[in-house]
Amino acid sequence: MDGPRDTPTEPPIEPRRIPVAGVAAIVAAITANFAIYRIGRATGTIPDDLPDSMSAFGVGAIIFVSVLTLAIASVTMWGFTRFSSVPIRNFTTLTLIIFFTSMPPLFSLDIATDFRLTLIAMHAATAFCAWWCLTRLTQAPLRR
């Protein structure tokens, strides 16, 4: 027997790496979202004449929401690292739950389908950047 079944099999996370990984996630998400935004503007999937009610889709709002979301994600990862034996699994599960629960409001907006798909791509980019940076860049290096 190798041991009990509930023995964590995840690589260890170094909490001191979380702030740097969080900043990396912020930079990556803003870069990805800005690229998606520029492509959307260039292809016309993000209309030039957004109504005032759609001002939340401007560049400033996208940056603000990305920074706020990823700062909260970094604190959450720190909490999972501190209080859980499987922080990567817990963070992955929470990231997926938040991503999928953020989709229904996008479908309730009265917008064109291509604009909706652009917004979904931006949500996916932010979720992926949070997940990848905070689960991969925080792992302790292998010791030989």
N, C-alpha and C positions, 0 to 999 in steps of 0.2 A: 504494500500500500504506500502510495506517495504522500498521503496526508488527507486531512478533511476536505470535503468538496467545496466548502465555502472559503478556502484559502484564496486571497486575491492573486490573480495572475497578471495584473497590470504592471507596466513599468512604473517605478516610483516617480512622483512629481516633486520637483524642488520648488517650494513656495517662493523663494527669492527670485525665481525666474518669471513669475507671473506678471509683475509690472512691465517688464520688457516685452513679454509675449503680448500683453494687452496693448501696448503702444504699437507693436508690429501689426496686430489685428486691426487697430484703428487706421493706420497708414494703408494697409492692404485693402480694407473695406472702402475707405474714401477713394482710393485710386480706382478700384473696380467699379464703384458706383459712379464716379465721375466719367469713366470710360463708357459705361452703359448709358449714362445721361447724354453724353456727347453723341454717341451713335444714335440714340433715340431722337435727338434733335436733328441730326443730319438726315436721318431716314424719314422723319416726319411722324414717327410713332409717338413722340411727345409733341403735342401741338404748340405752336407759337403763341396762340391766343388762349392761354389757360384762364378760366374765370377766377375771380378773387377767391372763391371757395377752394381753389386748387393751389393756392400759394404755398401750401405745405410741400409741394413738389419742386420747389426752387432749389438751387444749389446750396444756399445757406442752411435751409431746413434739412436737407439731406445730410450735410456734414454734421449739424448739431445732433440729429437723431442717431447717426452712426456713432459719434463719440459717446453720447449718453448710453446707448445700448451696449457698446463694447466695454465701457467702464463698469457698468453693472455686471456684465458677463465676467469680467476679470475678478470682481469681488465675489461673485458666485463661485467661480473656480477655486478661489482661495478658500472659501467656506467648505467646499467639497473636499479639498485637499486636507484641510484641518480636521474635519469631522467625519470623513468617510474612508472606508478601506478600498473603495473602488471609485475614485473621483472621475476618472475618464469615462467610465460607463454612465455614471450619474449625469455628468455634464453633457455627454452625447444625447442621452435620453431627453434631458431638459431642452437642449437646443432643438431637437426634432419636434418636441411638443410645441414650443414657442413658434417655430417656423410654420407648422401646419395650422396652429390656431390664429396666426396672423393672416392667413389666406382669405377666410370668409369675408372680412370687411372689404377686401379688394374687389370681391365679386358683387358687393352691394353698391359700388360706385357706378354712376351713370356715365361711363367712359367707353371709348372704343376698345375693342379686344386687343389690338396691338399695343395700346397704351397700358392696358392691364397686364399684358405679358411682360412689358418692360419693367413695370413695378414689381412683378413677381421675380424677375431676374435680379433686380436690386435687392430684394429681400433674401433671395438665395445666396447672393454674393456676400452679404453681411453675415448670414448664418454660417456659411462655409469658412469665411475668414476667422470668425470667432472660434469655431470648432477646431480648425486646423492649427491656428497659432496657439490656442490655449491648451490643446491636448498634445501637440507635438513639440513645440518649442520649450515647454516646461518640463520635459522629461529629463531625469538625471542621466548624465552620460554613463555609458557602460564602463565598468571598472574591470580591468584585466588582472 
